[in-house]
């Protein structure tokens, strides 16, 4: 657990500096910054755990703690332009897939299922249309294959499969998602 503490310095708020008669119990309508349940982990080490913070207009907040408590890490999360998303616990039908072997078996199950669905698709009329368009688009059009519809369907199906692959890569392998990680 982390020792990061957020404290309010009511005697230093901008409202109180502007109006010396302001009372500290005067409510502010809504916070201009609200953070809830911020958790940051590096491998198995938790730098910040379940951190909540609300800052009202004109309010000054201080984040204090000893060296290594996670203050800089917390500020990096708050100031991050991309917003890191940690993968939640992977539990399906009461089975937990949080271990590396569990995540591997989960990903393997999804890959085998999608491969089976793709194999069955090839043996349908739609699959034959895919093959005809791949082999010779003009000949496929002559025999009555709806080429545009077939190409759009192939694009949609392949996009779905690639989307599932990306989700598996991010949540089962990396266990985190950060848009800045796709800039390489």
N, C-alpha and C positions, 0 to 999 in steps of 0.2 A: 504494500500500500504506500501511497505517496503522502508526504507531509505538507503539500501545498495548501495554503490557507488564503482565502480572499477576505480582506477586511475593508470596512467602510470608514472613511475619515469624515464624519459629518461636519466637523468644524472647518473642513477645507472645501466643501462643495462650492461650486460657482454661484449658486443661488444665495448661499449664506454670505459669500464674499460681497455680492452685490447688494444684499439686503440684510443688514446686521440684526434686524428684528425677526427674521424668519425662524420658525419653530421647526425642530428636527422631525416632529411627528406629522407634518403636513404631507399627505400622500401625493405621489406623482402618478399621473394617469397610467402610463405604460412605459416599460423599459425600452431604451433605444438599442440595447444589446442583451440578448438572453441566450445563455448556453445551458444545455441540460444534458446530464449523463455523459460528459466527455470522458472517454477512456482512450489512452494511448499506450500501446504495448510494442516492444521491440523483441521479437522472438518470444521467449517466456518471461521477460522482465516487463513489469507494468510500471510505466513512468508516471502516468496520471490515471486515477481510478475514480469513476463516477463523480466528476467535478461539475458543479452547478454554479452559475453566475448570472446575475441580472444587474445591469447598470442603467439607472434612470438618467434622464436629461439633467445635465448640470452636476452630476455626481462624479466624484473622483474615487477610484478604487485602487487598492494596493494589493499585490500578490506577493506574499512573503513566504520564506521557508529556507531551510539550510541548503548548502551546496548539494546538488544531486537530487533535490526533491522533485524536480520536474517543472520548475518555473519556466525555463527557456523552451522546453518541449511544449508546454501549454501555450505559450505565446506563439510558437511556430504553428500550432494547430489552429489557433484563432486567426492568425494572419495569413494562413495558407490560401493562395489564390485558387487552388484546385479542390481542396476539401477531401482529405483522405477518408475513405470508407473502409472500416474493418469488416471482414466477413463475419456474420453472426454464426452461432453454433449450428452445425449441420445435423439436424435431427429429423428423421422421417419415420412416421408410424412408430414412434417411441424408440427407434434405433438411432444411436449416436454415431456419427461418422467424423468425430473430431480428431482421431489419430491419423497419422499419415497413411497407414494401411486402410483405415476406414474410408478416407477420402479417395484413395486409389480405387478401392472396390466400388465406391459410388460412381466415380468417373467411368470406370470400366463397364459398369451396368448400363449407364447412359449411352456410351459409345456402341456397345453390342446391340442395344435396342434400336438406335438410329441406323446402324448398319443393316439390321434385319428389316427394318421398314424400307430402307432404300432398295434392298435386294428384292423385296416383294413388289415394290413400285415398278421395277424394271420389267417384271413379268405381267404387267397390266397393259391395257390399251394406251394409257398415258405414257408408260415407259417405252412402248413401241414407237409412239409419236416422238419422244425424246431422241431415240436412236435414229429415226428417219430424218429428223431435222439436223442432227449431228452429222450424219453421213452425207446427205445431199439435200439442201434446203429447197431447191427448185423441184427435185423429184418428189419430195414430201408434199409440196404445195400441189403438184399435179395429181397426186393420188388422194387428195382431199384432207390432208393434215392441216389443222388450223395453226399455221406457223407462229403468228404473233402470240396467240393464246398459249401455245406450247413453250415459247421462249420466256414469256412472262411467268408462267408456272414454274419453269426450271429455275428462273432467277429467284422467285419467292421461296421455293423449297431449299435451294442452296443457301440463301440468306438466313433462313431459319436455322439450318444446321450449323452455319458459321457462328451465328449468335449464341447457340447453345454451347459451342466449343469455346467461345470467348468467356462466357459465364463460368464454365467449368475451369478454365485456365485461371480466371481471376479469383473465384471463390473457393475452389477445391485445391488449387496448386499454390497460388500466391498468398491467398487468405487476406488480401487487401486490394483496394482499387484506388488508384490515384491518376487522374487524367494526365498529369505531367509525365507519368511513366510511359506514355505512348508517343513521346516526342523524339525518340531515338530512331 
